[in-house]
Amino acid sequence: MSSGSAEILSAPASTLLRHLSFLRFFLARGMASFAYQMAAVAVGWQIYALAHSAFLLGMVGLVQFLPSAGLVFFAGHVADRYPRKYVVTVCQLVESTTALVLALASFGHWASVPVIFSAVMVMSAARAFENPAMGALLPAVAPEGMLQKGTAMSSGVFQLATILGPALGGFIYALSPAWPYAAMAAG
């Protein structure tokens, strides 16, 4: 191993954050992950608050799964064929707009189970396209020789969002059912 390679491997992870492309990727992945986790908690609480049905609460998972399963091959093709940063950007705009609709529906007291399920389907379809494009972006934005550290940091922020996002979403939901959606739209 050359001394240059050893220096790259021993460089602190903060070195990655000085690279603008990676920093943008890292922040986008982190904010999107936190926002999605917060919204997932809000959806569950709101469905149960509106319908008082454990069955409909369970159906949220199915509503999230079906678009992802149905679009898996097409979404991968789109991620390979079109510029990935544009695919991610469009998907995040769709998710943000959908979250804004949910926030407005909650603030305006016209949120209903069909409205929420429709929004969940739209967000799930957008995530079906976003995930393969986001995953394929990492090697393009990580500086040469720092892909392992970039992967670790990206995975770490996702894990952190998976743990802290639902808790944060629950706290924000306690203020109002609309606020987690508004936070998602802003994120």
C-alpha positions as CSV (number, residue, x, y, z in Angstrom):
1,M,0.0,0.0,0.0
2,S,1.4,3.4,-0.9
3,S,1.8,6.1,1.7
4,G,-0.9,8.2,-0.1
5,S,-3.4,5.3,0.2
6,A,-2.5,4.8,3.9
7,E,-3.1,8.6,4.5
8,I,-6.6,8.4,2.9
9,L,-7.6,5.3,4.9
10,S,-6.4,6.9,8.2
11,A,-8.0,10.3,7.5
12,P,-10.8,11.2,9.8
13,A,-14.4,10.9,8.6
14,S,-14.7,14.7,9.0
15,T,-12.4,15.0,5.9
16,L,-15.3,13.7,3.9
17,L,-17.5,16.5,5.0
18,R,-15.2,19.0,3.5
19,H,-16.1,17.7,0.0
20,L,-19.1,19.6,-1.1
21,S,-20.6,16.8,-3.2
22,F,-20.4,14.3,-0.3
23,L,-21.6,16.9,2.2
24,R,-24.7,17.6,0.1
25,F,-25.4,13.8,-0.3
26,F,-24.9,13.2,3.4
27,L,-27.2,16.0,4.4
28,A,-29.9,15.0,1.8
29,R,-29.8,11.4,2.9
30,G,-29.9,12.3,6.6
31,M,-32.7,14.8,6.3
32,A,-34.7,12.5,4.0
33,S,-34.3,9.6,6.4
34,F,-35.3,11.6,9.5
35,A,-38.3,13.1,7.7
36,Y,-39.5,9.8,6.5
37,Q,-39.2,8.2,9.9
38,M,-41.0,11.1,11.5
39,A,-43.8,10.9,9.0
40,A,-44.1,7.1,9.4
41,V,-44.9,7.6,13.1
42,A,-47.3,10.4,12.4
43,V,-49.2,8.4,9.8
44,G,-49.6,5.5,12.2
45,W,-50.8,7.7,15.1
46,Q,-53.1,9.7,12.8
47,I,-54.7,6.6,11.2
48,Y,-55.4,5.1,14.6
49,A,-56.7,8.4,15.9
50,L,-59.1,8.8,13.0
51,A,-60.3,5.2,12.6
52,H,-59.6,3.5,15.9
53,S,-58.8,0.4,13.9
54,A,-55.8,-1.8,14.4
55,F,-56.6,-3.4,11.0
56,L,-56.3,0.0,9.2
57,L,-53.1,0.7,11.1
58,G,-51.7,-2.6,9.8
59,M,-52.8,-1.7,6.3
60,V,-50.4,1.3,6.4
61,G,-47.5,-1.2,6.0
62,L,-49.2,-2.8,3.0
63,V,-50.0,0.5,1.4
64,Q,-46.3,1.4,1.8
65,F,-45.1,-2.0,0.5
66,L,-47.2,-2.3,-2.7
67,P,-45.8,0.6,-4.7
68,S,-42.3,-0.3,-3.7
69,A,-42.7,-3.9,-4.8
70,G,-44.5,-3.0,-8.0
71,L,-42.0,-0.4,-9.1
72,V,-38.7,-2.1,-8.0
73,F,-37.5,-3.1,-11.5
74,F,-38.7,0.0,-13.2
75,A,-37.2,2.3,-10.5
76,G,-33.8,0.6,-10.9
77,H,-34.0,1.1,-14.6
78,V,-34.8,4.8,-14.1
79,A,-31.9,5.2,-11.7
80,D,-29.5,3.7,-14.2
81,R,-30.8,5.6,-17.2
82,Y,-31.3,9.1,-16.0
83,P,-29.1,11.4,-13.9
84,R,-29.3,10.2,-10.4
85,K,-29.2,13.5,-8.7
86,Y,-32.2,14.6,-10.7
87,V,-34.1,11.4,-9.9
88,V,-33.4,12.0,-6.2
89,T,-34.3,15.7,-6.4
90,V,-37.6,14.9,-8.1
91,C,-38.4,12.2,-5.7
92,Q,-37.7,14.4,-2.7
93,L,-39.8,17.2,-4.2
94,V,-42.7,14.7,-4.6
95,E,-42.3,13.5,-1.0
96,S,-42.1,17.1,0.3
97,T,-45.2,18.2,-1.6
98,T,-47.1,15.1,-0.4
99,A,-46.0,15.9,3.2
100,L,-47.2,19.5,2.7
101,V,-50.6,18.2,1.6
102,L,-50.8,16.0,4.7
103,A,-49.8,19.0,6.9
104,L,-52.5,21.2,5.3
105,A,-55.0,18.4,5.6
106,S,-54.2,18.0,9.2
107,F,-54.1,21.7,10.0
108,G,-57.4,22.1,8.1
109,H,-59.0,19.1,9.7
110,W,-59.8,17.4,6.4
111,A,-57.3,14.6,6.8
112,S,-59.0,11.2,6.4
113,V,-57.9,7.7,6.1
114,P,-58.2,7.7,2.3
115,V,-56.3,11.0,2.0
116,I,-53.5,9.6,4.2
117,F,-53.4,6.2,2.4
118,S,-53.2,8.0,-0.9
119,A,-50.3,10.2,0.4
120,V,-48.5,7.2,1.8
121,M,-48.8,5.5,-1.6
122,V,-47.4,8.5,-3.4
123,M,-44.5,8.8,-0.9
124,S,-43.8,5.1,-1.2
125,A,-43.7,5.3,-5.0
126,A,-41.3,8.2,-4.8
127,R,-39.1,6.3,-2.3
128,A,-39.1,3.3,-4.7
129,F,-37.3,5.6,-7.2
130,E,-35.3,7.5,-4.7
131,N,-33.6,4.6,-2.9
132,P,-31.8,3.0,-5.9
133,A,-30.8,6.4,-7.2
134,M,-29.5,7.6,-3.8
135,G,-27.6,4.3,-3.3
136,A,-25.9,4.7,-6.7
137,L,-25.0,8.3,-6.0
138,L,-22.6,7.5,-3.2
139,P,-19.7,6.2,-5.2
140,A,-19.9,9.2,-7.5
141,V,-19.8,11.7,-4.6
142,A,-17.3,10.1,-2.3
143,P,-13.7,11.3,-2.9
144,E,-11.3,8.7,-4.4
145,G,-10.2,6.2,-1.8
146,M,-12.9,7.3,0.7
147,L,-15.9,5.2,-0.4
148,Q,-15.7,2.9,2.7
149,K,-15.8,5.9,5.1
150,G,-18.6,7.4,3.0
151,T,-20.6,4.2,3.1
152,A,-20.1,4.0,6.9
153,M,-21.1,7.6,7.4
154,S,-24.1,7.2,5.1
155,S,-25.2,4.0,6.8
156,G,-24.6,5.6,10.2
157,V,-26.9,8.6,9.5
158,F,-29.6,6.2,8.2
159,Q,-29.3,4.2,11.4
160,L,-29.4,7.3,13.5
161,A,-32.6,8.5,11.7
162,T,-34.2,5.0,12.1
163,I,-33.6,5.2,15.9
164,L,-34.2,8.9,16.6
165,G,-36.6,9.9,13.8
166,P,-39.6,8.0,15.3
167,A,-39.0,9.5,18.7
168,L,-38.7,13.0,17.3
169,G,-41.8,12.4,15.2
170,G,-43.7,11.2,18.3
171,F,-42.7,14.3,20.3
172,I,-43.7,16.6,17.4
173,Y,-47.0,14.7,16.8
174,A,-47.9,15.4,20.5
175,L,-47.9,19.1,19.6
176,S,-50.2,18.6,16.6
177,P,-50.7,15.8,14.0
178,A,-49.7,18.3,11.3
179,W,-46.3,19.3,12.6
180,P,-44.4,16.1,11.7
181,Y,-45.7,16.5,8.1
182,A,-44.7,20.1,8.1
183,A,-41.2,19.1,9.4
184,M,-41.0,16.5,6.6
185,A,-41.9,19.1,4.0
186,A,-39.3,21.5,5.3
187,G,-36.6,18.8,5.5
